[in-house]
Amino acid sequence: MEYTEKINLENKKKLQELLKELPKFCSDFFRYLDTRNTSSRTRLSYGYDIRIFFEFIQENNPVYKKMSMHDIPISVLDEMTPIDIEEYLSYLSYYEKSDGQTVTNGEKGKSRKLSAIRTMYNYYFKKEFIKTNAPSMIDTPKKHKENIIRLDKDEVADLITTVQNGENLTARQLAAHQKTKYRDIAILTLLLGTGIRVSECVGLDVADVSFKNNCMRVVRKGGNESTIYFGDEVADALLDYLELEREGLVQKATPEHENALFLSLKYSRLTTRSVEKLVKKYTGAANINKKITPHKLRSTYGTNLYKETGDIYLVADALGHKSVETTRQHYAAIDDDRRRLAGKFSGSIFHEDE
C-alpha cells in the first residue's frame, strides 16, 4: 500500500504541473474526475491526451497559436466541428512533436484519445458551459481484432530453462545473472503462474505474500485490493529467491525500499521498466521469435486458464477485469486447437454410426 500511495502521489504531482500548462478551465474537469474515483494514472493519462488535443488546435489555428495554451478560453470547444475532430484523428496517425520526435497512433491510440476529449466535452456540455458536443458525433475508430500473442508450453519451458542456466547471455548480462537468477525466475514464474500485471508485481511487499495459504495481496488497477492464489511452482520460486538472494540485496536497501519483495541491484524496488527489460532479455536469449512483454505473459496465463476451465467469469476475476466483456474480447476467441477440433468434428457428418 505504501508503494501504491507513493505512485499515486507522484501521479498527482505530475498532473498538477500539467494543469499549469493546460487551459485554465480544465481544472474543473479534472476535479470532477477526482470525485468519480478514477485512478491517478487514468487522470494523468487523460491530461496527456487532452494536451495533445490543444496542441493540435494551436498548430492549426493562428489565433490560438499566438497565445499560451493556459489562456485558451472554453469557447474554443464550441468552435470545433465534427470535421475538425475527424481532422484531429487523422493528425494523430502521424505527427511531429516540438522536439522533433515523430509520433504515430493506431486504432487503439486514436480510440483512447477520442475517449478523453469525449469525456471532457460531455462534462462541460452537461454543465451547460458549452452548447455543442462535436466529439459525440464522431464514431469510435474501428478496432480490428488482433491475434493473442502468447507463449506455448514448450516456449515457457525454454524461457525458464534459459533463466536457470544463463545460456546465450552476454558477459555483462551473465555477471548480473549470477546475482539475480532466483529473483528473475521468481518474477517470470509469478507472472506466468498468476497473470498479475507488471505494476502489481513490482508493487508487492514481502508482507503481502503468505505461504501458509499460497496467496498474496495485490493492489489492482484502480486501487482495489484483491487476494490472488498461486500454485506450488510459484511458491517454490518465491521461496528460493527469498532464501538465496533477497537477503543479500535487502541488507543494503534504504528504509524506503526494504519492504519491497523484488529488489534491484541498486538495492531499490524493481520498476516496471526493469521487468520489461528483463522479459525482453530472456525471451531473446531463449530464441523465442515473438514480441513478448510482461503483458503477453499475462495473456499466456489468461488463455491457458480459459482453455482449461472454459469459465470466462473465473478468468475475468483472476485477471482483475472490471467487466467480463473485456475478458471475452481477449480470451474467448476460438484458438487453433478448437479450430482443429471443429475440423475433426465435421468429418463425422459424412459417416454413419456403426
TITILO-334866 format. One record per residue (C-alpha): residue number from 0; x, y, z. Coordinates in steps of 0.25 Angstrom, whole numbers. Layout:
BEGIN
<rec NUM, <X, Y, Z>>
...
This chain:
BEGIN
<rec 0, <0, 0, 0>>
<rec 1, <12, 10, 3>>
<rec 2, <17, 7, -11>>
<rec 3, <3, 10, -17>>
<rec 4, <1, 22, -9>>
<rec 5, <15, 27, -14>>
<rec 6, <11, 25, -28>>
<rec 7, <-2, 32, -27>>
<rec 8, <5, 44, -20>>
<rec 9, <15, 44, -32>>
<rec 10, <4, 44, -42>>
<rec 11, <-4, 55, -35>>
<rec 12, <9, 64, -35>>
<rec 13, <11, 62, -50>>
<rec 14, <-4, 65, -52>>
<rec 15, <-3, 78, -44>>
<rec 16, <9, 82, -53>>
<rec 17, <1, 78, -65>>
<rec 18, <-11, 87, -61>>
<rec 19, <-1, 99, -61>>
<rec 20, <0, 97, -76>>
<rec 21, <-14, 92, -80>>
<rec 22, <-25, 103, -81>>
<rec 23, <-30, 109, -68>>
<rec 24, <-44, 103, -70>>
<rec 25, <-38, 89, -70>>
<rec 26, <-36, 89, -55>>
<rec 27, <-51, 88, -53>>
<rec 28, <-52, 75, -62>>
<rec 29, <-40, 68, -54>>
<rec 30, <-46, 72, -41>>
<rec 31, <-59, 65, -46>>
<rec 32, <-51, 53, -50>>
<rec 33, <-45, 52, -36>>
<rec 34, <-59, 51, -30>>
<rec 35, <-62, 40, -39>>
<rec 36, <-52, 31, -32>>
<rec 37, <-43, 30, -45>>
<rec 38, <-29, 25, -42>>
<rec 39, <-18, 35, -42>>
<rec 40, <-12, 28, -54>>
<rec 41, <-25, 30, -62>>
<rec 42, <-26, 45, -59>>
<rec 43, <-11, 47, -63>>
<rec 44, <-13, 39, -76>>
<rec 45, <-25, 48, -79>>
<rec 46, <-17, 60, -76>>
<rec 47, <-6, 56, -86>>
<rec 48, <-17, 52, -97>>
<rec 49, <-24, 65, -95>>
<rec 50, <-11, 73, -96>>
<rec 51, <-9, 67, -110>>
<rec 52, <-23, 72, -114>>
<rec 53, <-20, 86, -110>>
<rec 54, <-6, 85, -117>>
<rec 55, <-14, 81, -130>>
<rec 56, <-23, 93, -128>>
<rec 57, <-11, 103, -126>>
<rec 58, <-4, 97, -138>>
<rec 59, <-16, 99, -147>>
<rec 60, <-22, 112, -142>>
<rec 61, <-14, 125, -144>>
<rec 62, <-22, 132, -133>>
<rec 63, <-19, 121, -122>>
<rec 64, <-5, 119, -127>>
<rec 65, <-1, 133, -123>>
<rec 66, <-6, 131, -108>>
<rec 67, <-1, 122, -97>>
<rec 68, <-9, 109, -96>>
<rec 69, <-13, 112, -82>>
<rec 70, <-20, 125, -87>>
<rec 71, <-29, 118, -97>>
<rec 72, <-43, 120, -94>>
<rec 73, <-54, 110, -92>>
<rec 74, <-61, 116, -105>>
<rec 75, <-51, 108, -113>>
<rec 76, <-59, 95, -110>>
<rec 77, <-71, 101, -117>>
<rec 78, <-63, 105, -129>>
<rec 79, <-59, 91, -132>>
<rec 80, <-68, 84, -142>>
<rec 81, <-69, 69, -145>>
<rec 82, <-60, 71, -157>>
<rec 83, <-49, 77, -148>>
<rec 84, <-50, 65, -139>>
<rec 85, <-48, 56, -151>>
<rec 86, <-36, 64, -155>>
<rec 87, <-31, 63, -141>>
<rec 88, <-32, 47, -142>>
<rec 89, <-25, 48, -156>>
<rec 90, <-14, 57, -149>>
<rec 91, <-12, 46, -139>>
<rec 92, <-8, 36, -149>>
<rec 93, <6, 43, -151>>
<rec 94, <11, 56, -145>>
<rec 95, <24, 62, -140>>
<rec 96, <26, 68, -126>>
<rec 97, <33, 81, -123>>
<rec 98, <46, 74, -120>>
<rec 99, <46, 67, -134>>
<rec 100, <41, 53, -129>>
<rec 101, <31, 47, -138>>
<rec 102, <18, 40, -132>>
<rec 103, <9, 30, -138>>
<rec 104, <-5, 25, -133>>
<rec 105, <-12, 13, -138>>
<rec 106, <-27, 9, -135>>
<rec 107, <-25, 7, -121>>
<rec 108, <-17, 20, -118>>
<rec 109, <-27, 28, -126>>
<rec 110, <-39, 22, -119>>
<rec 111, <-33, 25, -105>>
<rec 112, <-30, 40, -109>>
<rec 113, <-44, 41, -114>>
<rec 114, <-50, 36, -102>>
<rec 115, <-42, 46, -94>>
<rec 116, <-48, 58, -101>>
<rec 117, <-61, 52, -101>>
<rec 118, <-62, 51, -86>>
<rec 119, <-57, 65, -85>>
<rec 120, <-67, 70, -95>>
<rec 121, <-78, 62, -88>>
<rec 122, <-75, 69, -75>>
<rec 123, <-75, 83, -80>>
<rec 124, <-88, 80, -89>>
<rec 125, <-96, 75, -77>>
<rec 126, <-91, 86, -68>>
<rec 127, <-96, 96, -80>>
<rec 128, <-83, 102, -81>>
<rec 129, <-83, 99, -96>>
<rec 130, <-94, 98, -106>>
<rec 131, <-89, 88, -115>>
<rec 132, <-82, 74, -114>>
<rec 133, <-75, 71, -127>>
<rec 134, <-67, 58, -122>>
<rec 135, <-81, 51, -118>>
<rec 136, <-84, 52, -133>>
<rec 137, <-71, 44, -137>>
<rec 138, <-71, 29, -138>>
<rec 139, <-60, 22, -130>>
<rec 140, <-49, 17, -139>>
<rec 141, <-52, 2, -142>>
<rec 142, <-43, -7, -135>>
<rec 143, <-39, -19, -143>>
<rec 144, <-37, -32, -135>>
<rec 145, <-23, -36, -132>>
<rec 146, <-18, -50, -130>>
<rec 147, <-13, -52, -116>>
<rec 148, <2, -53, -115>>
<rec 149, <5, -63, -104>>
<rec 150, <15, -74, -101>>
<rec 151, <12, -89, -103>>
<rec 152, <17, -99, -93>>
<rec 153, <30, -102, -100>>
<rec 154, <33, -87, -100>>
<rec 155, <30, -86, -85>>
<rec 156, <39, -97, -82>>
<rec 157, <50, -91, -91>>
<rec 158, <49, -78, -84>>
<rec 159, <50, -83, -70>>
<rec 160, <62, -92, -74>>
<rec 161, <69, -80, -80>>
<rec 162, <68, -72, -67>>
<rec 163, <73, -84, -59>>
<rec 164, <85, -87, -68>>
<rec 165, <88, -73, -73>>
<rec 166, <90, -79, -87>>
<rec 167, <92, -69, -99>>
<rec 168, <94, -57, -89>>
<rec 169, <105, -47, -92>>
<rec 170, <117, -46, -82>>
<rec 171, <111, -34, -76>>
<rec 172, <97, -40, -74>>
<rec 173, <103, -52, -68>>
<rec 174, <110, -44, -58>>
<rec 175, <97, -39, -53>>
<rec 176, <90, -52, -55>>
<rec 177, <99, -58, -45>>
<rec 178, <93, -49, -34>>
<rec 179, <79, -49, -39>>
<rec 180, <76, -63, -45>>
<rec 181, <66, -67, -34>>
<rec 182, <59, -53, -34>>
<rec 183, <57, -54, -49>>
<rec 184, <52, -68, -48>>
<rec 185, <42, -64, -37>>
<rec 186, <37, -52, -45>>
<rec 187, <35, -59, -58>>
<rec 188, <28, -71, -51>>
<rec 189, <19, -61, -43>>
<rec 190, <15, -54, -56>>
<rec 191, <12, -67, -63>>
<rec 192, <6, -74, -51>>
<rec 193, <-4, -63, -47>>
<rec 194, <-6, -54, -58>>
<rec 195, <-4, -41, -50>>
<rec 196, <0, -28, -56>>
<rec 197, <15, -24, -56>>
<rec 198, <11, -12, -48>>
<rec 199, <4, -21, -38>>
<rec 200, <17, -30, -38>>
<rec 201, <26, -18, -35>>
<rec 202, <17, -13, -24>>
<rec 203, <17, -25, -16>>
<rec 204, <23, -25, -2>>
<rec 205, <29, -37, 6>>
<rec 206, <17, -36, 16>>
<rec 207, <7, -37, 4>>
<rec 208, <11, -51, 2>>
<rec 209, <6, -63, 10>>
<rec 210, <12, -77, 8>>
<rec 211, <2, -83, 18>>
<rec 212, <-9, -81, 9>>
<rec 213, <-1, -79, -4>>
<rec 214, <-7, -66, -7>>
<rec 215, <-3, -51, -8>>
<rec 216, <-10, -38, -6>>
<rec 217, <-9, -29, -19>>
<rec 218, <-14, -15, -21>>
<rec 219, <-22, -15, -34>>
<rec 220, <-23, -5, -45>>
<rec 221, <-32, 6, -39>>
<rec 222, <-27, 4, -25>>
<rec 223, <-35, -8, -20>>
<rec 224, <-29, -19, -12>>
<rec 225, <-30, -34, -17>>
<rec 226, <-25, -47, -12>>
<rec 227, <-18, -56, -22>>
<rec 228, <-15, -70, -20>>
<rec 229, <-3, -77, -26>>
<rec 230, <2, -92, -28>>
<rec 231, <14, -99, -23>>
<rec 232, <23, -95, -35>>
<rec 233, <21, -80, -31>>
<rec 234, <23, -83, -17>>
<rec 235, <36, -91, -19>>
<rec 236, <41, -80, -28>>
<rec 237, <38, -69, -18>>
<rec 238, <44, -77, -6>>
<rec 239, <57, -79, -14>>
<rec 240, <58, -65, -17>>
<rec 241, <55, -60, -2>>
<rec 242, <65, -71, 4>>
<rec 243, <76, -70, -6>>
<rec 244, <76, -55, -12>>
<rec 245, <67, -45, -6>>
<rec 246, <74, -45, 8>>
<rec 247, <87, -40, 1>>
<rec 248, <80, -29, -6>>
<rec 249, <71, -24, 5>>
<rec 250, <83, -22, 15>>
<rec 251, <88, -10, 6>>
<rec 252, <73, -5, 3>>
<rec 253, <69, 8, 9>>
<rec 254, <57, 8, 19>>
<rec 255, <48, 13, 7>>
<rec 256, <51, 1, -1>>
<rec 257, <54, -10, 10>>
<rec 258, <39, -16, 10>>
<rec 259, <39, -18, -5>>
<rec 260, <38, -32, -10>>
<rec 261, <46, -30, -22>>
<rec 262, <59, -22, -21>>
<rec 263, <69, -17, -32>>
<rec 264, <84, -18, -32>>
<rec 265, <83, -3, -28>>
<rec 266, <76, -8, -15>>
<rec 267, <63, -1, -18>>
<rec 268, <49, -6, -22>>
<rec 269, <49, -12, -36>>
<rec 270, <42, -3, -46>>
<rec 271, <32, -7, -57>>
<rec 272, <42, -3, -68>>
<rec 273, <53, -12, -62>>
<rec 274, <43, -24, -62>>
<rec 275, <40, -21, -77>>
<rec 276, <55, -21, -80>>
<rec 277, <57, -34, -72>>
<rec 278, <46, -41, -80>>
<rec 279, <52, -36, -93>>
<rec 280, <66, -40, -89>>
<rec 281, <62, -55, -86>>
<rec 282, <52, -57, -97>>
<rec 283, <63, -52, -107>>
<rec 284, <73, -62, -101>>
<rec 285, <63, -73, -102>>
<rec 286, <61, -70, -117>>
<rec 287, <46, -68, -115>>
<rec 288, <42, -62, -129>>
<rec 289, <31, -54, -123>>
<rec 290, <30, -40, -117>>
<rec 291, <28, -44, -103>>
<rec 292, <25, -33, -92>>
<rec 293, <20, -35, -77>>
<rec 294, <6, -33, -83>>
<rec 295, <8, -45, -92>>
<rec 296, <12, -54, -80>>
<rec 297, <-2, -49, -74>>
<rec 298, <-8, -53, -87>>
<rec 299, <-2, -67, -87>>
<rec 300, <-8, -69, -73>>
<rec 301, <-21, -64, -77>>
<rec 302, <-22, -72, -89>>
<rec 303, <-18, -85, -82>>
<rec 304, <-27, -83, -71>>
<rec 305, <-39, -81, -81>>
<rec 306, <-35, -93, -89>>
<rec 307, <-34, -101, -76>>
<rec 308, <-47, -97, -70>>
<rec 309, <-56, -90, -81>>
<rec 310, <-60, -81, -70>>
<rec 311, <-59, -67, -75>>
<rec 312, <-64, -61, -61>>
<rec 313, <-53, -68, -54>>
<rec 314, <-43, -63, -64>>
<rec 315, <-49, -49, -62>>
<rec 316, <-48, -50, -47>>
<rec 317, <-34, -56, -47>>
<rec 318, <-29, -45, -56>>
<rec 319, <-36, -34, -49>>
<rec 320, <-44, -29, -60>>
<rec 321, <-55, -20, -56>>
<rec 322, <-64, -25, -68>>
<rec 323, <-65, -39, -73>>
<rec 324, <-67, -33, -87>>
<rec 325, <-52, -28, -86>>
<rec 326, <-48, -43, -83>>
<rec 327, <-58, -48, -94>>
<rec 328, <-52, -39, -105>>
<rec 329, <-38, -44, -102>>
<rec 330, <-39, -58, -98>>
<rec 331, <-51, -65, -103>>
<rec 332, <-46, -65, -118>>
<rec 333, <-46, -78, -124>>
<rec 334, <-32, -83, -123>>
<rec 335, <-25, -93, -133>>
<rec 336, <-27, -105, -124>>
<rec 337, <-42, -102, -125>>
<rec 338, <-42, -100, -140>>
<rec 339, <-35, -113, -142>>
<rec 340, <-46, -120, -133>>
<rec 341, <-56, -113, -141>>
<rec 342, <-50, -119, -154>>
<rec 343, <-49, -133, -148>>
<rec 344, <-64, -132, -144>>
<rec 345, <-68, -128, -158>>
<rec 346, <-63, -142, -163>>
<rec 347, <-74, -149, -154>>
<rec 348, <-85, -143, -163>>
<rec 349, <-80, -152, -174>>
<rec 350, <-80, -165, -166>>
<rec 351, <-92, -173, -161>>
<rec 352, <-91, -178, -147>>
<rec 353, <-88, -193, -147>>
